[in-house]
């Protein structure tokens, strides 16, 4: 393009230009992520005793409420029966004391002395207290008895089971086995603070990563078929890396995603009406980024908005006029 530049006098400059071609651009960014369970449980006994039975084995799928381990119940059953008997006795004593107290109250002060009335009331209240204590002891004995059956609190997969009937276990024995939720499962990856701010600005109030695909590439190079669903970002930026953690959940019916595995996270987004420009054509300046363009034989310094980077190019928002050309030469 040959153009005229006028200061005090006109002079011609010859510059190389290329047409500006707006297009819809698919941008894929890659991050390193790791797989972690959404829920995991370590099964720890709340009572002491010998293992009576083990109902599961390693790798088994379990549901909430499934029985896993049974601890010898005889001691705790005996304690529960004794507590039930004590409650029954306390209930009978309370009923008698209540009947007598009600009779004394109806008799009136002319028929009985104040001392008899006070004693009847005291017996009634004492019996009530004993009954409440017995009920509390029975409830505690019931809880301890129920603890002899260890059940799953989540849906998941059982880890290694190294338990045998007759093993003695106690609350201080540590975890008997672990359960990990595998479907869905979570992947964590990090984006820079700059990417985080750009994402907020781009979504303009919508949820982060709305309209974007979150995909995984496995260690064998295969793409994982189910797409991820963005859940949340961490509540602070890592000071050492200047990045923020992103959490996304994936369906995992076949257990392809294993906890603690590393994966490549691919973020794919479509940018509409954008212009792909080599990075060396864009001037980065403190007061704003710009490119040189030519329109109607005039050299222009055109501000630009950088949306993203892709393979050595900048993705620019299309703010260019029709018939405007991009200058590919360096302009002094």
BELJO-V667466 format. One record per residue. N is the residue number from 1. RES is the residue in one letter. PSI is psi as a letter, one per 20 degrees, with the letter a starting at -180 (* if undefined). OMEGA is omega in degrees with one decimal (none if undefined). Layout:
BEGIN
n res psi omega
N RES PSI OMEGA
N RES PSI OMEGA
END
This chain:
BEGIN
n res psi omega
1 X p 175.5
2 X p -175.1
3 X r -179.2
4 X p 175.0
5 X p -172.6
6 X p 167.8
7 X e 170.7
8 X h 177.0
9 X q -178.9
10 X q 170.4
11 X q -176.7
12 X q 173.7
13 X q 175.5
14 X o -176.8
15 X q 173.2
16 X p 179.7
17 X r 174.1
18 X q 178.9
19 X q 176.2
20 X p -173.1
21 X n 176.8
22 X q -179.2
23 X r 170.8
24 X p -172.2
25 X p 174.1
26 X p -178.0
27 X p 177.8
28 X p 177.0
29 X q -175.6
30 X p 179.3
31 X q 175.2
32 X p 179.1
33 X r 175.9
34 X q -176.0
35 X p 178.9
36 X q 179.4
37 X q 174.3
38 X g 178.1
39 X q 172.7
40 X q -175.6
41 X p 168.6
42 X p -176.4
43 X o -178.6
44 X p -179.8
45 X q 176.1
46 X i 177.9
47 X r 178.9
48 X q 176.4
49 X r 179.1
50 X p 178.8
51 X p -179.9
52 X h -178.5
53 X q 174.7
54 X p -171.4
55 X i -175.8
56 X r 174.2
57 X r -177.9
58 X p 178.7
59 X j -177.1
60 X q 172.7
61 X p 177.8
62 X q 177.5
63 X r 176.6
64 X p 177.9
65 X i 177.9
66 X p 176.1
67 X p -177.7
68 X g -175.7
69 X q 176.4
70 X p 175.3
71 X q -178.9
72 X p -171.5
73 X i -168.8
74 X g -179.4
75 X g -175.7
76 X h 175.0
77 X h 178.6
78 X g 178.7
79 X h 179.1
80 X g 178.8
81 X h 178.4
82 X h 179.7
83 X h 177.4
84 X g 179.0
85 X g 179.1
86 X h 177.9
87 X g 178.3
88 X g 178.4
89 X g -179.9
90 X h 178.4
91 X g 179.1
92 X g 178.7
93 X g 179.7
94 X g 179.9
95 X g 179.1
96 X g -179.4
97 X h -179.8
98 X g 179.2
99 X g -179.1
100 X g -179.4
101 X g 179.3
102 X h 179.4
103 X g 179.9
104 X g -179.5
105 X h -179.1
106 X h -178.2
107 X h 178.2
108 X r -174.6
109 X h 179.7
110 X h -176.1
111 X h -177.6
112 X q 178.0
113 X r 177.5
114 X h -179.5
115 X g 178.7
116 X g 179.2
117 X g -179.6
118 X h 179.5
119 X g 179.3
120 X g 178.8
121 X g 179.8
122 X g 178.6
123 X h 179.6
124 X g -178.5
125 X h 178.1
126 X g 179.1
127 X h 177.6
128 X g 178.5
129 X g 179.0
130 X h 179.0
131 X g 179.6
132 X h 177.8
133 X g 179.4
134 X g 178.0
135 X g 178.9
136 X g 178.6
137 X h 178.0
138 X g 179.0
139 X h 177.9
140 X g 178.7
141 X h 178.1
142 X g 178.5
143 X g -179.7
144 X h 177.7
145 X g 179.6
146 X h 179.6
147 X i 179.7
148 X i 175.4
149 X o -179.4
150 X p -175.7
151 X r 178.7
152 X p 178.8
153 X i 178.5
154 X r 167.2
155 X p -179.6
156 X a -178.6
157 X p 179.9
158 X p 174.9
159 X b -178.6
160 X p 178.8
161 X o -179.1
162 X l -177.5
163 X q 179.4
164 X q 175.4
165 X p -178.5
166 X i 174.5
167 X p 176.2
168 X p -179.6
169 X q 180.0
170 X r 179.4
171 X h 179.1
172 X j -176.5
173 X i -175.3
174 X a -176.4
175 X p 176.7
176 X h 177.2
177 X r -179.7
178 X q 177.0
179 X p 179.7
180 X p 173.3
181 X p -177.0
182 X i -178.3
183 X o 0.4
184 X r 178.3
185 X r -171.1
186 X q 174.3
187 X p -179.2
188 X p 174.4
189 X r -175.0
190 X q 172.7
191 X q -178.7
192 X r 178.4
193 X h 177.5
194 X g 178.2
195 X h 179.0
196 X g -179.9
197 X g 178.2
198 X h 180.0
199 X g 177.9
200 X g -179.3
201 X g -177.1
202 X g -176.4
203 X h 173.4
204 X l 177.1
205 X i 177.1
206 X r 177.0
207 X q 179.0
208 X q 177.6
209 X j 176.1
210 X p -179.3
211 X j 179.3
212 X q 177.3
213 X p 174.1
214 X o -174.6
215 X r 179.9
216 X q 168.5
217 X p -175.7
218 X r -176.0
219 X h 177.4
220 X j 177.8
221 X i -179.4
222 X q 173.1
223 X p 177.4
224 X p -170.6
225 X g -178.9
226 X p 175.9
227 X q 179.7
228 X q 176.4
229 X o 179.1
230 X p -179.6
231 X g -179.3
232 X r 171.7
233 X r 177.8
234 X r -176.1
235 X j 177.3
236 X r 178.1
237 X p 177.4
238 X o -175.5
239 X h -176.0
240 X h -176.4
241 X i -177.3
242 X k -177.0
243 X r 178.5
244 X p -177.8
245 X q 178.7
246 X p -176.9
247 X p 179.1
248 X q -178.2
249 X q -178.1
250 X p 169.1
251 X q -174.6
252 X l -173.2
253 X h -177.1
254 X j 177.9
255 X k 175.9
256 X h 178.8
257 X o -178.5
258 X q 178.8
259 X p 178.3
260 X j 176.5
261 X q 174.8
262 X q -179.3
263 X r 170.2
264 X p 177.7
265 X p -179.8
266 X o 176.0
267 X o -178.1
268 X p 178.2
269 X q 179.2
270 X p 177.8
271 X o -178.3
272 X q 176.8
273 X m -179.8
274 X r -179.6
275 X p 179.1
276 X p -173.4
277 X p 176.0
278 X q -173.5
279 X h -176.9
280 X i 174.4
281 X i -176.0
282 X p 177.9
283 X p 178.9
284 X o -175.2
285 X q -179.2
286 X h -177.6
287 X j 178.1
288 X q -179.0
289 X q -177.9
290 X r 171.4
291 X r 172.3
292 X p 177.9
293 X r 176.7
294 X p 174.2
295 X p -179.1
296 X l 177.6
297 X k 176.6
298 X p 177.1
299 X p -176.1
300 X q 172.7
301 X o -168.0
302 X o 176.9
303 X q -179.8
304 X q 173.6
305 X o -179.9
306 X o -179.6
307 X h -176.6
308 X r 175.6
309 X q 179.6
310 X o 173.4
311 X l 177.8
312 X j 178.6
313 X q 170.2
314 X q 171.4
315 X o -175.7
316 X q 170.8
317 X p -178.1
318 X n 175.2
319 X j -174.6
320 X q 179.4
321 X q 176.5
322 X p -178.9
323 X j 178.8
324 X p -177.2
325 X q -180.0
326 X p 178.6
327 X p -180.0
328 X i 177.1
329 X q 170.6
330 X p -177.6
331 X p -179.5
332 X * none
END
